[in-house]
Structures are given as C-alpha cells and as structure tokens.
Amino acid sequence: MLKSTLNPDGTIALAIGDESISLSARELDEQIACLAHLREQLADKVPMDPPQVEIVAVNPGYAVRIDHLTKASLLRLRHAGYGWLNFELPPQDALQMKSMWTEIVNKLGLEPPEEYYDGPERRRSNAH
C-alpha cells in the first residue's frame, strides 16, 4: 500500500515498501491532476449519487466566468488540498442552480447587510 507523509522540508514523501520519492507542492498538484484524468478513464465510474459527507471545505474561494457565445458558465472552486476545481455549467444548470440558491436564501431568510454594495465592480467574476 502507498504510504504518504509530510517531510520537514515541506515536501510529501510517497513510499511503497522500501522505495520512496518526495514531491513538491507543484509536483504533487501535477500528480493529483494526472491521477484524476486516469480515474475518469476507469470502467468503475464515480457514482452519480454523492457519498456521505466526511470532509468539508469551509468558505472556499470561488470564481465564475461566462461564455457569451454558448451561455455556459465556468464555476471554479478552490479546495486547499485539490486546488482549483473547474466545472462548466450549461445554461439550464445555471438556471436550476439559481432556483436552488434562491430557495435556500428565502428559506433561511437571508438579506444582504446594509453596507452590501452590488455595483458593477462587485458583480465582476473575480475570485472570492
């Protein structure tokens, strides 16, 4: 089995048996991306139903970009371990998410604070 540990120098050691390699944060990011790409190709697909929640990223950074030609939205979420995760949402999904978030806001009775400003520079698709 693969054993992983954090080295004192800030690298990650991966070991199998007597063999070990150390990876920097950049190298580890590259390996995670490579493994995710390979995982996509496995016959045993990721289940469509999400598993039970075990770990949660609290208040993640996010950014949204839109493609005016296709009307698709690029949703980017920052996870401290996985890095930036990118999701392209077709217009129908954006509308469904709008409805879902509106329902959540209404159920929770959320209102923006008085000092909340929604001017053009606030609405830009910058990272949270």
C-alpha positions as YAML, in Angstrom:
chain: A
units: angstrom
residues:
- id: 1
  name: MET
  ca: [0.00, 0.00, 0.00]
- id: 2
  name: LEU
  ca: [1.10, 3.56, -0.73]
- id: 3
  name: LYS
  ca: [2.20, 5.48, 2.39]
- id: 4
  name: SER
  ca: [2.31, 9.28, 2.35]
- id: 5
  name: THR
  ca: [3.92, 11.59, 4.90]
- id: 6
  name: LEU
  ca: [4.77, 15.28, 5.20]
- id: 7
  name: ASN
  ca: [8.52, 15.86, 5.24]
- id: 8
  name: PRO
  ca: [10.10, 18.57, 7.46]
- id: 9
  name: ASP
  ca: [11.18, 20.44, 4.29]
- id: 10
  name: GLY
  ca: [7.55, 20.83, 3.18]
- id: 11
  name: THR
  ca: [7.59, 18.10, 0.54]
- id: 12
  name: ILE
  ca: [5.43, 14.98, 0.53]
- id: 13
  name: ALA
  ca: [7.08, 11.55, 0.74]
- id: 14
  name: LEU
  ca: [5.33, 8.71, -1.08]
- id: 15
  name: ALA
  ca: [6.56, 5.22, -0.25]
- id: 16
  name: ILE
  ca: [5.79, 1.68, -1.32]
- id: 17
  name: GLY
  ca: [7.84, -0.88, 0.55]
- id: 18
  name: ASP
  ca: [11.46, 0.28, 0.58]
- id: 19
  name: GLU
  ca: [11.04, 2.70, -2.36]
- id: 20
  name: SER
  ca: [10.26, 6.36, -1.67]
- id: 21
  name: ILE
  ca: [10.03, 9.64, -3.60]
- id: 22
  name: SER
  ca: [9.49, 13.20, -2.41]
- id: 23
  name: LEU
  ca: [7.24, 15.63, -4.27]
- id: 24
  name: SER
  ca: [7.00, 19.41, -4.03]
- id: 25
  name: ALA
  ca: [3.56, 21.06, -3.89]
- id: 26
  name: ARG
  ca: [3.72, 21.71, -7.66]
- id: 27
  name: GLU
  ca: [4.77, 18.14, -8.42]
- id: 28
  name: LEU
  ca: [2.04, 16.80, -6.14]
- id: 29
  name: ASP
  ca: [-0.57, 19.01, -7.90]
- id: 30
  name: GLU
  ca: [0.58, 17.59, -11.25]
- id: 31
  name: GLN
  ca: [0.25, 14.02, -9.95]
- id: 32
  name: ILE
  ca: [-3.20, 14.67, -8.49]
- id: 33
  name: ALA
  ca: [-4.33, 16.07, -11.87]
- id: 34
  name: CYS
  ca: [-2.81, 13.10, -13.70]
- id: 35
  name: LEU
  ca: [-4.46, 10.60, -11.34]
- id: 36
  name: ALA
  ca: [-7.83, 12.38, -11.71]
- id: 37
  name: HIS
  ca: [-7.52, 12.14, -15.50]
- id: 38
  name: LEU
  ca: [-6.72, 8.43, -15.26]
- id: 39
  name: ARG
  ca: [-9.59, 7.93, -12.78]
- id: 40
  name: GLU
  ca: [-12.00, 9.36, -15.38]
- id: 41
  name: GLN
  ca: [-11.00, 6.57, -17.75]
- id: 42
  name: LEU
  ca: [-11.63, 3.66, -15.38]
- id: 43
  name: ALA
  ca: [-14.55, 1.35, -16.11]
- id: 44
  name: ASP
  ca: [-15.61, 1.67, -12.45]
- id: 45
  name: LYS
  ca: [-17.07, 5.20, -12.69]
- id: 46
  name: VAL
  ca: [-17.54, 7.67, -9.85]
- id: 47
  name: PRO
  ca: [-21.09, 7.10, -8.53]
- id: 48
  name: MET
  ca: [-23.71, 9.66, -9.60]
- id: 49
  name: ASP
  ca: [-25.03, 9.87, -6.03]
- id: 50
  name: PRO
  ca: [-22.65, 11.67, -3.68]
- id: 51
  name: PRO
  ca: [-21.22, 9.74, -0.74]
- id: 52
  name: GLN
  ca: [-21.92, 10.64, 2.87]
- id: 53
  name: VAL
  ca: [-20.24, 13.92, 3.82]
- id: 54
  name: GLU
  ca: [-16.99, 13.32, 5.70]
- id: 55
  name: ILE
  ca: [-14.78, 16.32, 4.95]
- id: 56
  name: VAL
  ca: [-15.99, 19.84, 4.11]
- id: 57
  name: ALA
  ca: [-14.06, 22.80, 2.68]
- id: 58
  name: VAL
  ca: [-15.38, 25.82, 4.62]
- id: 59
  name: ASN
  ca: [-15.83, 29.13, 2.78]
- id: 60
  name: PRO
  ca: [-13.85, 28.14, -0.33]
- id: 61
  name: GLY
  ca: [-12.60, 30.69, -2.80]
- id: 62
  name: TYR
  ca: [-14.61, 30.77, -5.98]
- id: 63
  name: ALA
  ca: [-14.84, 32.49, -9.34]
- id: 64
  name: VAL
  ca: [-17.37, 32.41, -12.17]
- id: 65
  name: ARG
  ca: [-16.82, 33.23, -15.82]
- id: 66
  name: ILE
  ca: [-19.38, 33.18, -18.59]
- id: 67
  name: ASP
  ca: [-19.13, 32.36, -22.25]
- id: 68
  name: HIS
  ca: [-21.41, 34.79, -24.08]
- id: 69
  name: LEU
  ca: [-21.42, 32.61, -27.21]
- id: 70
  name: THR
  ca: [-22.58, 29.34, -25.59]
- id: 71
  name: LYS
  ca: [-24.12, 30.96, -22.47]
- id: 72
  name: ALA
  ca: [-22.24, 28.39, -20.42]
- id: 73
  name: SER
  ca: [-20.75, 29.31, -17.04]
- id: 74
  name: LEU
  ca: [-17.37, 28.23, -15.70]
- id: 75
  name: LEU
  ca: [-17.63, 27.68, -11.95]
- id: 76
  name: ARG
  ca: [-14.24, 27.48, -10.23]
- id: 77
  name: LEU
  ca: [-13.98, 26.33, -6.59]
- id: 78
  name: ARG
  ca: [-10.75, 26.42, -4.57]
- id: 79
  name: HIS
  ca: [-10.03, 23.45, -2.33]
- id: 80
  name: ALA
  ca: [-6.96, 23.68, -0.08]
- id: 81
  name: GLY
  ca: [-5.92, 20.10, -0.97]
- id: 82
  name: TYR
  ca: [-7.21, 19.54, -4.50]
- id: 83
  name: GLY
  ca: [-6.51, 23.05, -5.78]
- id: 84
  name: TRP
  ca: [-8.86, 24.82, -8.18]
- id: 85
  name: LEU
  ca: [-11.67, 22.59, -9.47]
- id: 86
  name: ASN
  ca: [-13.38, 23.73, -12.66]
- id: 87
  name: PHE
  ca: [-16.94, 22.95, -13.72]
- id: 88
  name: GLU
  ca: [-18.59, 24.08, -16.95]
- id: 89
  name: LEU
  ca: [-22.33, 24.50, -16.45]
- id: 90
  name: PRO
  ca: [-24.71, 24.73, -19.40]
- id: 91
  name: PRO
  ca: [-27.40, 27.45, -19.23]
- id: 92
  name: GLN
  ca: [-30.05, 25.02, -17.96]
- id: 93
  name: ASP
  ca: [-27.87, 24.07, -14.99]
- id: 94
  name: ALA
  ca: [-27.18, 27.74, -14.19]
- id: 95
  name: LEU
  ca: [-30.95, 28.37, -14.14]
- id: 96
  name: GLN
  ca: [-31.52, 25.32, -11.93]
- id: 97
  name: MET
  ca: [-28.78, 26.50, -9.53]
- id: 98
  name: LYS
  ca: [-30.30, 29.99, -9.45]
- id: 99
  name: SER
  ca: [-33.63, 28.48, -8.45]
- id: 100
  name: MET
  ca: [-31.99, 26.26, -5.84]
- id: 101
  name: TRP
  ca: [-29.96, 29.12, -4.27]
- id: 102
  name: THR
  ca: [-32.97, 31.46, -4.32]
- id: 103
  name: GLU
  ca: [-34.98, 28.82, -2.45]
- id: 104
  name: ILE
  ca: [-32.17, 28.40, 0.11]
- id: 105
  name: VAL
  ca: [-31.84, 32.18, 0.63]
- id: 106
  name: ASN
  ca: [-35.60, 32.50, 1.07]
- id: 107
  name: LYS
  ca: [-35.86, 29.54, 3.47]
- id: 108
  name: LEU
  ca: [-33.04, 30.94, 5.61]
- id: 109
  name: GLY
  ca: [-34.43, 34.49, 5.45]
- id: 110
  name: LEU
  ca: [-31.09, 35.85, 4.32]
- id: 111
  name: GLU
  ca: [-30.77, 39.51, 3.43]
- id: 112
  name: PRO
  ca: [-27.64, 41.38, 2.35]
- id: 113
  name: PRO
  ca: [-26.23, 43.65, 5.07]
- id: 114
  name: GLU
  ca: [-26.92, 47.39, 4.72]
- id: 115
  name: GLU
  ca: [-23.33, 48.08, 3.68]
- id: 116
  name: TYR
  ca: [-23.52, 45.48, 0.89]
- id: 117
  name: TYR
  ca: [-22.79, 47.12, -2.45]
- id: 118
  name: ASP
  ca: [-23.79, 45.38, -5.67]
- id: 119
  name: GLY
  ca: [-22.26, 47.83, -8.14]
- id: 120
  name: PRO
  ca: [-20.55, 46.76, -11.38]
- id: 121
  name: GLU
  ca: [-17.15, 46.11, -9.81]
- id: 122
  name: ARG
  ca: [-18.79, 43.85, -7.18]
- id: 123
  name: ARG
  ca: [-20.51, 41.78, -9.86]
- id: 124
  name: ARG
  ca: [-17.30, 41.08, -11.75]
- id: 125
  name: SER
  ca: [-16.30, 37.43, -11.82]
- id: 126
  name: ASN
  ca: [-13.32, 37.70, -9.51]
- id: 127
  name: ALA
  ca: [-12.17, 35.06, -7.07]
- id: 128
  name: HIS
  ca: [-13.95, 35.18, -3.71]
...
